[in-house]
Amino acid sequence: MKLSCLFPAERVAQVGEKGFFPSLIGVIAAYLSPKKGKALLGLFIGLLFGAFTLALLALALILLGAYAYGGFASVKVMPVLLLFLFYLLQGSLEELLCRGILMPALSLHLGGGAAAVGSAVFFSLMHIENPGVTPLALLNVFLFGLWFASVAQRSQSLFPVFGLHAGWNFAESIFGLQISGITSPHALLHLESRISWLSGGAFGPEGSPILTVFLLLFLALPLLFAQKKENR
């Protein structure tokens, strides 16, 4: 089973031929210029999948008793739309830094796998001072970074991870859950943590062991499909 199916090497010229910075600019440009103009499609699919995944996790945590459902909240449409735009911008900027600049820079010397790990470590360290952070929360953020890196490298585009990141954070805020320790002021639902170690406590579901299982599954699926294809 080859990890290259999870973190494929970027299709760029060798650094020695063009120099580091021209090569880096070429990789970044490739990530921001998806083939056949599918940027919006990748962004849209990422948004849907990110929101769906968070909804699935929230449902699992409610069924396990980690959270108690407390009904709907009354909110105005305009603040929710502005919140969506904020998370789209915030998530995209974080991905541009971690997966659009740092990861390609590392990949030019270290290869796709090491670059993915390096960008994920940096991504995790960005959250180390967040309220309620725990070692498990940092591990989950690291696994998020690996997942986002895998999606970016396999699609050769940043737009799906822009959507994944923004869709996850926006859905988390709508469900009234802490977003890496930060509470949204415009939740549509009331969810109250009942079992701290299972819900993620003050950090929110990103500190939950159930999320760890989800993320490991997302990382394992491409490997399993690749193994199945090799066995045919």
C-alpha positions in Angstrom: 0.0 0.0 0.0 1.6 3.2 -1.1 1.2 6.6 0.7 1.7 8.3 -2.6 -2.0 7.8 -3.3 -2.7 10.0 -0.3 0.1 12.6 -0.7 1.1 12.5 -4.4 4.2 14.6 -5.4 3.4 17.9 -7.1 3.9 17.9 -10.8 6.5 20.7 -10.9 10.0 21.2 -12.4 13.0 20.4 -10.3 14.2 23.3 -8.0 17.6 23.1 -9.6 16.3 23.9 -13.0 14.4 27.1 -12.2 15.5 28.0 -8.7 13.5 27.8 -5.5 11.2 30.9 -5.7 10.2 30.5 -9.4 9.4 26.9 -8.7 7.4 27.8 -5.6 5.4 30.4 -7.5 4.7 27.8 -10.1 3.3 25.4 -7.6 1.2 28.0 -5.9 -0.2 29.2 -9.2 -1.1 25.6 -10.1 -3.0 25.1 -6.9 -4.9 28.4 -7.5 -5.6 27.6 -11.2 -7.5 24.3 -11.3 -8.0 22.6 -14.6 -11.0 23.3 -16.8 -12.2 26.2 -14.6 -13.6 23.9 -11.9 -12.7 26.2 -9.0 -16.3 27.1 -8.0 -17.3 23.4 -8.3 -14.5 22.3 -6.0 -15.3 25.1 -3.6 -19.0 24.2 -3.6 -18.4 20.5 -3.1 -16.0 21.3 -0.3 -18.5 23.5 1.4 -21.2 20.8 1.3 -18.9 18.0 2.4 -17.5 20.1 5.3 -20.9 21.1 6.6 -22.3 17.5 6.1 -19.3 16.0 8.0 -19.8 18.4 10.9 -23.6 17.6 11.0 -22.8 13.9 11.0 -20.3 14.3 13.9 -22.8 16.5 15.8 -25.5 13.8 15.4 -23.2 11.1 16.6 -22.2 13.1 19.6 -25.9 13.8 20.5 -26.8 10.1 20.1 -23.9 9.2 22.4 -25.1 11.7 25.0 -22.0 14.0 24.7 -24.4 16.9 23.8 -28.0 17.6 24.7 -30.3 19.2 22.1 -31.9 22.3 23.5 -34.0 23.5 20.6 -33.7 26.3 18.0 -32.5 29.8 18.5 -33.9 33.0 16.9 -31.4 34.7 14.7 -31.5 37.2 11.8 -30.5 36.2 8.3 -28.0 39.0 7.6 -25.6 38.2 10.5 -25.6 34.6 9.5 -24.7 35.5 5.9 -21.9 37.8 7.1 -20.7 35.0 9.4 -20.6 32.6 6.4 -18.5 35.2 4.4 -16.2 35.6 7.4 -15.6 31.8 7.7 -15.1 31.6 4.0 -12.4 34.3 4.1 -10.8 33.0 7.4 -10.7 29.4 6.2 -9.4 30.3 2.8 -6.6 32.4 4.3 -5.5 29.7 6.7 -5.5 27.2 3.8 -3.6 29.6 1.5 -0.9 29.9 4.2 -0.6 26.3 5.2 -1.5 24.3 2.1 -0.9 27.0 -0.6 2.4 28.4 0.5 4.1 26.3 3.3 3.2 22.9 1.9 4.5 23.6 -1.7 7.6 25.2 -0.3 8.4 22.1 1.8 7.4 19.8 -1.1 10.0 21.2 -3.4 12.7 19.8 -1.1 11.0 17.1 1.0 8.3 15.5 -1.2 4.5 15.4 -0.9 4.3 13.3 2.3 6.8 15.2 4.4 5.3 18.5 3.2 1.8 17.5 4.2 3.1 16.5 7.7 5.0 19.8 8.0 2.0 21.9 7.1 -0.2 19.9 9.4 2.2 20.4 12.4 2.2 24.2 11.7 -1.6 24.2 11.4 -1.8 22.4 14.8 0.6 24.9 16.4 -1.6 27.8 15.2 -4.3 26.6 17.6 -2.1 25.9 20.6 -3.2 29.0 22.5 -6.9 28.6 21.8 -9.3 28.4 24.8 -9.8 24.9 26.1 -7.1 23.3 24.0 -6.0 19.8 25.0 -3.4 17.3 23.6 -6.2 15.4 21.8 -7.5 18.7 20.3 -4.1 19.4 18.9 -3.9 15.9 17.5 -7.2 16.3 15.8 -6.2 19.6 14.3 -3.0 17.9 13.1 -5.2 15.2 11.5 -7.3 17.9 9.9 -4.2 19.3 8.4 -3.2 16.0 6.9 -6.7 15.5 5.5 -6.7 19.0 3.9 -3.2 18.4 2.6 -4.3 15.1 1.0 -7.3 16.7 -0.6 -5.2 19.6 -2.0 -2.5 17.3 -3.3 -4.8 14.8 -4.8 -7.1 17.4 -6.5 -4.1 19.7 -7.3 -6.3 22.6 -6.2 -6.8 24.7 -3.0 -10.5 25.4 -3.7 -11.9 22.1 -2.3 -10.0 22.7 1.0 -11.2 26.3 1.0 -14.7 24.9 1.0 -14.0 22.1 3.5 -12.5 24.4 6.0 -15.2 27.1 5.7 -18.1 24.6 5.5 -16.9 22.9 8.7 -16.4 26.1 10.7 -19.7 27.7 9.5 -21.7 24.5 10.3 -20.0 24.4 13.7 -21.1 27.9 14.4 -24.7 27.3 13.2 -24.9 24.2 15.5 -23.9 26.4 18.4 -20.7 24.5 19.0 -17.3 25.9 20.0 -15.0 26.4 17.0 -11.6 25.5 18.3 -12.6 27.0 21.7 -14.4 30.0 20.3 -18.2 30.4 20.7 -20.3 31.8 17.8 -22.7 34.6 18.6 -25.2 33.5 15.8 -26.1 29.9 16.5 -29.3 28.4 15.1 -29.4 25.5 17.5 -28.8 25.1 21.3 -26.4 22.2 22.0 -25.1 21.8 25.6 -22.1 19.7 26.4 -23.0 16.9 28.9 -19.9 14.6 28.8 -16.8 16.8 28.6 -14.2 14.2 27.6 -16.5 12.9 24.8 -17.8 16.3 23.5 -14.4 18.0 23.4 -15.2 20.2 26.4 -14.4 23.9 26.1 -12.6 23.4 22.8 -15.7 22.0 21.1 -16.0 18.8 19.0 -12.6 19.3 17.5 -11.3 18.0 20.9 -13.5 14.9 20.8 -12.2 11.3 20.4 -15.1 10.7 18.0 -13.7 13.2 15.6 -10.4 11.4 15.8 -12.1 8.3 14.5 -13.8 10.3 11.7 -10.5 11.9 10.6 -8.5 8.6 10.6 -11.3 7.1 8.5 -11.1 10.0 6.0 -7.3 9.4 5.7 -7.6 5.6 5.5 -10.2 5.5 2.8 -8.0 6.6 -0.1 -5.4 4.0 1.0 -8.0 1.2 1.1 -9.4 2.1 -2.3 -5.8 2.1 -3.7 -5.1 -1.3 -2.2 -8.3 -2.7 -3.6 -7.4 -1.3 -7.0 -3.9 -2.9 -6.8 -5.4 -6.3 -5.9 -7.6 -6.4 -9.0 
